[in-house]
Amino acid sequence: MARSRKTTLTEMTTATAMRERIAYLFTAYPLWSETFLRQDLTLLQKQGLDIFPLSLFPGNCHPQSDWPDVQILSANILPSVGGGCCPWQNWKNHLPLWLRGNLALLRHRHLHDQLRETLRALLATHLHAEFAGLGALLGAATARELGLTFSVGIHANDIHCLQYSPAQLFRDASLVLACNQSALHAFRQLPSVSAVPARYLPHGLDLTRWSWRETLALNEPHQARRLLFAGRLVPKKGLDTLLRAMAILAAQGQDLALTVAGDGPQEAAWKRLASDLGLAERVTWRGVLTQPQLQEELRQSDVFCLPARRLANAEQDGLPNVILEAAAAGIPILASQAGSLTDFLTADTGWTQPELTPETTAALLRDLLQSPAEADRRRRLARQRLERDFDAAKLAVLRAEALMAACDNTRR
């Protein structure tokens, strides 16, 4: 029975792909931090979909030669690109979500018109928007006007800290794709769109780009243990917790060195904290790294650390791609269970607790560093879990089938 259903879906997908033209919409492109979306788009294009990538605004970096080409509709820079949760300022924070949405549609009416004409010129039949933000707001409104089916991909802050009314973003959507369980749960708590189909489908990792590290250096005596943190320097990432944990262990005689990859609004404050804790000589700040540079840092590191936290305003991580990258490279992982980190990280695949304080982080890190055999066992289990459940090439097939199934002709 299972084989018969899969064959039917594959046949339907192939037939549907011959007549569907999918517009794939970003709010801003490219963004350094959205490696997973560039990966997904590349793999979707390899599935043979008639797919047209669009972005409302340019992102915060220049595209690399191996990144997908995306048509940018506006030359203006979106002020909130790379920002945190709910980027509306001052009095707008106090407006009802539906009114925020109406004001955004009014403010961006020219871009709305441009998107409409672009979709018409493309002869698009379906629109998929990534993130439940401005792109989804304009995309959903335009799809309704043109009689297109549409779908939305949700991730973390976009669903936990909604900027606009759920009805404006999701009403009449044929599919919502959640890349982590926390986002899916948050969506299903929205009563106004409870009938909208939604499913969990992670992004995964293109394993062909990541080589496995066969040996660890934890058994080597008289050597500083090399820690790596990679991510945006924002409060939810918890780098300050890691710095305080390092200070605790340094006071106990543990020789540690930390490399920080990434940038963000907390950079200056966290550099001051490292200096105040006496760690200035132990921390190297690398800034934003390319994927090859990050791969090299992982090869040179003993432990990857991400003591993320859930903030009081509900801002939190989903499942950061760098967790999967560390697992792919064969580096032991220490991280909290904030957001959807538990989608991948367990007591069998890393060192983790629901919430991490400097003291608990220090205790976990000490245990990891003193347990090389156990570190080796868990990193191997992490790689096995990655290959089984987070292989992006396999997930791209499922994502293509999901998008094709979302191209429901009943609305056209």
Backbone torsions as a table, in degrees:
resi	resn	phi	psi	omega
1	MET	NA	-45.5	-179.2
2	ALA	-61.1	-40.3	-179.5
3	ARG	-66.1	-39.9	179.8
4	SER	-62.7	-42.8	180.0
5	ARG	-65.3	-39.5	180.0
6	LYS	-66.0	-40.5	178.8
7	THR	-63.1	-42.4	179.4
8	THR	-61.2	-43.4	179.9
9	LEU	-64.7	-42.3	179.3
10	THR	-62.3	-43.4	178.3
11	GLU	-62.6	-41.6	179.1
12	MET	-64.4	-41.6	-179.5
13	THR	-61.8	-44.8	-179.6
14	THR	-62.2	-45.3	-179.7
15	ALA	-65.6	-41.7	-178.7
16	THR	-67.5	-38.0	-177.8
17	ALA	-61.7	-24.0	-178.3
18	MET	-72.9	-18.4	-176.4
19	ARG	-122.0	-7.4	-178.3
20	GLU	-97.6	138.7	176.5
21	ARG	-121.5	112.6	-170.1
22	ILE	-102.8	123.4	169.5
23	ALA	-89.5	127.6	-175.2
24	TYR	-112.9	108.0	-164.6
25	LEU	-108.8	127.6	169.5
26	PHE	-104.5	155.7	170.1
27	THR	-77.8	-43.3	177.4
28	ALA	-141.3	140.2	-178.5
29	TYR	-153.6	137.6	-3.0
30	PRO	-92.6	153.6	172.2
31	LEU	-116.1	135.8	-178.5
32	TRP	-55.8	-38.8	-171.1
33	SER	-76.6	-9.3	-173.4
34	GLU	-103.1	49.6	175.8
35	THR	-55.6	-40.1	-176.0
36	PHE	-63.7	-33.7	-179.9
37	LEU	-75.2	-37.9	175.3
38	ARG	-63.3	-40.7	177.5
39	GLN	-61.3	-48.0	-178.6
40	ASP	-62.0	-42.6	-179.6
41	LEU	-62.8	-44.0	178.3
42	THR	-59.5	-45.3	-178.1
43	LEU	-70.2	-34.5	176.3
44	LEU	-64.9	-40.5	178.7
45	GLN	-62.1	-32.0	178.6
46	LYS	-73.8	-14.6	178.9
47	GLN	-79.9	-5.5	177.4
48	GLY	88.3	11.2	177.0
49	LEU	-69.3	147.7	173.4
50	ASP	-84.3	85.0	-167.4
51	ILE	-120.5	136.7	-175.9
52	PHE	-124.2	104.2	-178.2
53	PRO	-75.8	132.1	179.0
54	LEU	-132.1	154.9	171.5
55	SER	-140.4	140.3	178.4
56	LEU	-67.2	-42.1	-173.4
57	PHE	-133.1	159.0	170.7
58	PRO	-71.8	157.0	-178.3
59	GLY	-92.4	-153.0	-173.3
60	ASN	-105.7	15.0	178.8
61	CYS	-155.2	170.1	177.7
62	HIS	-88.7	139.7	179.8
63	PRO	-65.3	144.0	175.8
64	GLN	-88.2	164.6	-173.7
65	SER	-63.5	-28.0	-177.7
66	ASP	-98.0	9.8	177.8
67	TRP	-88.4	151.7	179.0
68	PRO	-62.9	146.4	174.2
69	ASP	-78.7	133.1	-178.2
70	VAL	-132.7	132.7	177.3
71	GLN	-78.3	122.2	-179.8
72	ILE	-95.8	126.2	-174.6
73	LEU	-84.2	-27.5	-177.3
74	SER	-128.1	143.4	176.6
75	ALA	-85.4	-11.2	-178.8
76	ASN	-74.0	154.4	176.6
77	ILE	-95.3	128.3	176.5
78	LEU	-71.2	122.3	-174.4
79	PRO	-56.4	-31.8	-174.1
80	SER	-90.2	7.2	179.8
81	VAL	-56.9	126.0	-179.8
82	GLY	79.4	3.8	-178.7
83	GLY	-78.4	179.2	-176.8
84	GLY	-93.3	-145.3	-172.4
85	CYS	-76.5	133.0	174.6
86	CYS	51.2	77.3	-171.8
87	PRO	-75.3	1.5	178.8
88	TRP	-63.2	146.6	-173.6
89	GLN	-110.8	154.0	169.7
90	ASN	51.6	-126.1	-172.2
91	TRP	-66.5	-23.7	-179.1
92	LYS	-64.0	-24.2	178.1
93	ASN	-62.8	-22.6	-174.8
94	HIS	-97.0	1.0	-180.0
95	LEU	-80.8	151.0	172.4
96	PRO	-60.2	150.6	-176.2
97	LEU	-60.1	-39.2	-178.4
98	TRP	-65.5	-34.1	179.1
99	LEU	-72.5	-37.5	174.1
100	ARG	-57.5	-43.2	179.9
101	GLY	-62.5	-45.0	179.5
102	ASN	-63.0	-40.3	178.2
103	LEU	-66.3	-38.3	178.2
104	ALA	-65.6	-40.6	177.6
105	LEU	-63.6	-37.8	178.5
106	LEU	-68.8	-46.3	-178.1
107	ARG	-62.5	-37.0	-175.8
108	HIS	-105.5	30.9	-175.3
109	ARG	-62.6	-34.5	179.3
110	HIS	-68.1	-38.6	176.8
111	LEU	-68.4	-36.1	174.8
112	HIS	-59.3	-46.5	178.4
113	ASP	-62.2	-41.5	-178.7
114	GLN	-65.5	-39.9	177.5
115	LEU	-63.5	-41.9	179.6
116	ARG	-60.2	-47.0	-178.9
117	GLU	-67.7	-34.3	177.9
118	THR	-65.7	-43.3	179.5
119	LEU	-65.2	-37.6	176.9
120	ARG	-64.6	-44.2	-179.2
121	ALA	-64.7	-33.2	178.9
122	LEU	-77.7	-10.8	-172.7
123	LEU	57.1	39.0	-178.3
124	ALA	-65.1	143.6	175.9
125	THR	-112.4	-17.6	-179.1
126	HIS	-145.6	144.8	176.2
127	LEU	-123.3	129.0	174.4
128	HIS	-116.7	125.6	179.5
129	ALA	-111.7	133.9	175.5
130	GLU	-94.0	131.2	-176.9
131	PHE	77.7	137.8	-179.7
132	ALA	-87.0	61.1	180.0
133	GLY	-124.1	-143.0	-175.7
134	LEU	-63.1	-38.6	178.6
135	GLY	-59.1	-45.2	178.7
136	ALA	-67.1	-37.0	179.3
137	LEU	-62.1	-52.8	179.6
138	LEU	-68.2	-38.8	-179.5
139	GLY	-64.1	-44.3	179.7
140	ALA	-64.6	-43.3	179.8
141	ALA	-62.8	-41.1	-179.0
142	THR	-70.0	-41.3	178.2
143	ALA	-60.6	-40.4	178.5
144	ARG	-64.3	-41.3	-179.8
145	GLU	-62.4	-39.4	-175.1
146	LEU	-91.9	-3.8	-179.4
147	GLY	74.3	27.4	178.1
148	LEU	-90.4	152.4	166.5
149	THR	-77.4	155.5	178.8
150	PHE	-149.1	157.3	178.7
151	SER	-139.5	163.3	-176.7
152	VAL	-135.7	136.7	171.5
153	GLY	-99.4	127.5	-179.6
154	ILE	-114.0	153.9	-167.9
155	HIS	-133.3	-74.3	-175.6
156	ALA	-147.6	-94.7	-177.2
157	ASN	-59.0	-30.0	-177.9
158	ASP	-61.7	-30.2	179.8
159	ILE	-101.3	-31.9	179.2
160	HIS	-75.6	-27.4	-179.2
161	CYS	-127.0	66.1	-174.8
162	LEU	-57.1	134.7	176.5
163	GLN	-90.1	-24.9	-173.4
164	TYR	-134.0	170.0	-179.0
165	SER	-63.4	135.3	175.9
166	PRO	-54.5	-37.0	179.8
167	ALA	-64.0	-39.5	178.7
168	GLN	-65.3	-34.4	-175.9
169	LEU	-85.0	-38.9	-166.3
170	PHE	-120.2	-15.8	-176.7
171	ARG	-56.4	131.3	179.8
172	ASP	73.0	3.9	176.0
173	ALA	-63.7	143.4	178.3
174	SER	-87.5	-11.7	178.5
175	LEU	-167.3	140.5	167.3
176	VAL	-119.7	124.8	179.0
177	LEU	-104.4	119.3	178.2
178	ALA	-104.0	127.6	-176.6
179	CYS	-86.5	-2.2	175.1
180	ASN	-150.9	159.7	-173.9
181	GLN	-67.9	-33.3	179.3
182	SER	-64.1	-41.6	177.9
183	ALA	-65.5	-41.4	178.9
184	LEU	-62.8	-43.2	178.8
185	HIS	-62.0	-44.1	179.8
186	ALA	-61.1	-41.3	179.3
187	PHE	-63.6	-43.3	-176.5
188	ARG	-71.0	-9.5	174.6
189	GLN	-86.3	-3.4	-179.3
190	LEU	-87.5	105.8	-173.6
191	PRO	-66.0	-28.2	-174.3
192	SER	-72.0	-14.3	-179.1
193	VAL	-130.2	28.1	-174.9
194	SER	-62.9	-22.4	-178.5
195	ALA	-87.2	-6.5	-179.0
196	VAL	-73.3	128.9	179.3
197	PRO	-62.9	134.6	179.3
198	ALA	-142.2	147.1	178.9
199	ARG	-148.9	156.4	176.8
200	TYR	-88.9	127.8	176.3
201	LEU	-151.8	102.9	-176.6
202	PRO	-70.5	168.9	-180.0
203	HIS	-83.5	-42.6	-179.4
204	GLY	75.4	-166.9	-175.0
205	LEU	-140.4	140.4	175.0
206	ASP	-76.7	98.5	-171.6
207	LEU	-69.2	-16.7	178.6
208	THR	-68.8	-15.2	-177.8
209	ARG	-95.6	-2.1	-172.1
210	TRP	-126.7	120.9	178.7
211	SER	-94.3	147.1	-176.4
212	TRP	-86.2	137.5	176.3
213	ARG	-91.0	117.0	-171.6
214	GLU	-74.1	-34.4	-175.2
215	THR	-125.0	154.2	173.1
216	LEU	-109.9	159.6	-178.0
217	ALA	-104.0	13.8	-174.8
218	LEU	-67.5	-19.4	178.7
219	ASN	-84.2	-10.9	-176.6
220	GLU	-77.7	122.7	-178.3
221	PRO	-77.7	162.6	172.0
222	HIS	56.2	41.8	178.6
223	GLN	-136.1	135.6	177.3
224	ALA	-63.4	133.7	177.2
225	ARG	-80.7	129.8	-171.8
226	ARG	-98.7	115.1	178.0
227	LEU	-99.9	150.3	177.4
228	LEU	-131.7	131.4	170.1
229	PHE	-119.1	133.3	176.5
230	ALA	-137.8	128.0	-179.9
231	GLY	160.3	172.8	176.9
232	ARG	-68.6	142.3	-178.2
233	LEU	-87.0	77.6	-179.9
234	VAL	-130.0	157.8	-172.1
235	PRO	-54.2	-38.3	-174.9
236	LYS	-64.4	-19.2	-177.8
237	LYS	-77.7	-21.0	171.3
238	GLY	73.8	24.9	179.4
239	LEU	-60.6	-32.8	178.9
240	ASP	-61.6	-35.0	175.9
241	THR	-62.4	-43.1	179.5
242	LEU	-64.9	-41.6	179.4
243	LEU	-61.9	-42.6	179.4
244	ARG	-67.5	-35.8	176.2
245	ALA	-65.1	-40.7	176.4
246	MET	-59.6	-40.6	179.8
247	ALA	-63.7	-38.9	177.5
248	ILE	-61.4	-47.5	-177.8
249	LEU	-70.3	-34.9	177.5
250	ALA	-63.1	-39.0	178.1
251	ALA	-65.7	-22.0	178.3
252	GLN	-93.1	5.1	176.1
253	GLY	94.2	6.2	179.6
254	GLN	-78.6	129.0	-179.1
255	ASP	-91.0	107.1	-175.9
256	LEU	-126.0	147.0	172.2
257	ALA	-132.9	137.4	-176.7
258	LEU	-121.2	132.9	169.7
259	THR	-107.3	130.6	179.5
260	VAL	-111.1	118.9	177.7
261	ALA	-110.2	122.0	180.0
262	GLY	134.0	169.4	174.8
263	ASP	-141.3	175.8	-179.2
264	GLY	157.9	177.9	-172.6
265	PRO	-65.2	-19.4	-178.9
266	GLN	-90.7	2.5	-172.5
267	GLU	-57.4	-50.3	-177.1
268	ALA	-63.2	-43.3	-179.2
269	ALA	-63.9	-40.0	-178.0
270	TRP	-76.0	-27.1	172.6
271	LYS	-67.2	-40.0	176.3
272	ARG	-63.5	-41.0	179.5
273	LEU	-61.8	-45.2	179.0
274	ALA	-58.7	-41.4	178.7
275	SER	-66.0	-44.8	-179.7
276	ASP	-62.1	-30.9	-179.0
277	LEU	-86.0	0.9	-179.8
278	GLY	77.8	24.0	-175.7
279	LEU	-108.0	7.3	-173.1
280	ALA	-54.8	-38.4	-178.7
281	GLU	-80.9	-10.7	-177.3
282	ARG	-98.3	-10.0	-174.5
283	VAL	-115.7	129.1	175.9
284	THR	-111.3	125.7	-177.7
285	TRP	-102.0	111.0	-173.5
286	ARG	-94.8	-15.8	-174.9
287	GLY	74.3	-162.8	-179.1
288	VAL	-72.6	133.2	-178.8
289	LEU	-113.7	147.5	169.1
290	THR	-72.1	166.6	179.8
291	GLN	-61.9	-43.6	175.7
292	PRO	-59.7	-37.9	177.9
293	GLN	-66.2	-40.6	177.5
294	LEU	-64.5	-40.7	177.6
295	GLN	-59.1	-40.9	178.6
296	GLU	-65.8	-41.3	177.6
297	GLU	-62.0	-40.2	178.1
298	LEU	-64.2	-39.3	178.5
299	ARG	-63.9	-28.2	-176.4
300	GLN	-93.5	-3.1	-173.1
301	SER	-103.0	156.9	177.6
302	ASP	-98.0	-32.0	-176.5
303	VAL	-145.1	136.9	170.0
304	PHE	-99.4	132.1	-174.3
305	CYS	-123.7	132.3	175.2
306	LEU	-147.4	82.7	180.0
307	PRO	-81.9	60.9	-175.3
308	ALA	-65.2	161.8	-179.2
309	ARG	-140.7	160.2	171.8
310	ARG	-96.6	124.0	-177.2
311	LEU	-83.4	166.0	-177.1
312	ALA	-62.4	-27.8	179.9
313	ASN	-88.4	13.1	178.3
314	ALA	81.7	0.1	177.7
315	GLU	-65.6	133.6	-176.7
316	GLN	-163.0	165.1	175.9
317	ASP	-77.9	159.7	163.2
318	GLY	-88.8	-117.6	169.4
319	LEU	-115.5	98.5	-177.3
320	PRO	-58.2	135.9	-178.5
321	ASN	-59.8	-29.0	-176.6
322	VAL	-66.0	-24.0	174.2
323	ILE	-63.6	-44.6	178.0
324	LEU	-66.4	-36.7	179.4
325	GLU	-65.5	-39.4	176.8
326	ALA	-64.2	-41.5	178.0
327	ALA	-64.3	-39.5	179.8
328	ALA	-64.4	-36.5	-178.3
329	ALA	-79.2	-15.9	178.9
330	GLY	89.3	32.5	180.0
331	ILE	-104.5	129.4	174.5
332	PRO	-56.2	144.3	-173.3
333	ILE	-118.8	132.3	170.9
334	LEU	-118.9	121.0	-178.0
335	ALA	-157.4	161.6	175.7
336	SER	-79.7	-178.6	175.6
337	GLN	-108.2	24.4	179.6
338	ALA	-67.7	155.0	178.6
339	GLY	60.7	-125.6	-179.9
340	SER	-116.8	28.8	177.4
341	LEU	-60.0	-27.2	179.0
342	THR	-71.0	-10.8	173.3
343	ASP	-58.8	-27.8	-179.6
344	PHE	-122.7	-42.9	-169.6
345	LEU	-89.8	125.0	176.7
346	THR	-134.8	-178.1	176.9
347	ALA	-66.8	-14.5	177.3
348	ASP	-92.1	-19.3	-176.0
349	THR	-113.9	0.4	179.0
350	GLY	-178.0	-171.7	175.0
351	TRP	-106.6	118.4	-170.1
352	THR	-151.8	153.2	171.5
353	GLN	-145.2	159.1	-178.9
354	PRO	-54.8	-46.3	177.8
355	GLU	-133.7	144.3	-177.9
356	LEU	-117.4	124.2	169.5
357	THR	-99.6	169.8	174.7
358	PRO	-55.6	-38.0	-177.9
359	GLU	-69.6	-45.6	-179.9
360	THR	-70.7	-33.0	175.8
361	THR	-64.0	-43.9	178.5
362	ALA	-61.8	-41.7	-179.5
363	ALA	-64.8	-43.9	178.5
364	LEU	-63.3	-43.7	-178.0
365	LEU	-65.3	-40.0	177.2
366	ARG	-61.5	-43.8	179.8
367	ASP	-63.0	-43.2	179.9
368	LEU	-61.2	-48.1	-175.5
369	LEU	-67.0	-25.7	-179.9
370	GLN	-92.5	4.2	-175.7
371	SER	-129.2	64.5	-175.9
372	PRO	-60.5	-37.7	179.7
373	ALA	-65.8	-42.8	179.0
374	GLU	-68.6	-36.0	176.5
375	ALA	-61.7	-40.9	179.0
376	ASP	-65.6	-41.6	179.9
377	ARG	-62.9	-46.4	-176.3
378	ARG	-69.2	-36.2	179.9
379	ARG	-68.4	-31.7	177.3
380	ARG	-71.1	-39.2	175.9
381	LEU	-65.4	-35.6	177.8
382	ALA	-63.3	-43.1	178.1
383	ARG	-64.5	-39.7	178.0
384	GLN	-63.0	-42.7	178.3
385	ARG	-63.3	-40.2	179.0
386	LEU	-60.7	-47.7	-178.6
387	GLU	-65.9	-33.0	-177.7
388	ARG	-77.3	-44.8	-168.9
389	ASP	-115.6	-10.7	-172.8
390	PHE	-132.2	32.4	175.0
391	ASP	-80.3	110.2	-173.1
392	ALA	-61.4	-32.1	-180.0
393	ALA	-64.5	-41.8	177.2
394	LYS	-68.9	-40.9	-179.1
395	LEU	-68.1	-28.3	178.2
396	ALA	-63.6	-35.5	176.7
397	VAL	-62.8	-44.7	179.0
398	LEU	-65.8	-38.6	179.9
399	ARG	-66.6	-40.5	177.8
400	ALA	-64.0	-43.1	178.6
401	GLU	-63.6	-39.0	179.6
402	ALA	-65.0	-42.3	179.8
403	LEU	-66.6	-39.5	177.4
404	MET	-64.1	-41.2	178.1
405	ALA	-65.2	-28.8	179.5
406	ALA	-75.1	-13.8	177.9
407	CYS	-80.5	72.4	-175.2
408	ASP	-88.1	121.6	-176.2
409	ASN	-74.4	-6.9	-173.0
410	THR	-65.3	-20.9	-179.5
411	ARG	-92.0	-8.9	-176.3
412	ARG	-102.6	NA	NA
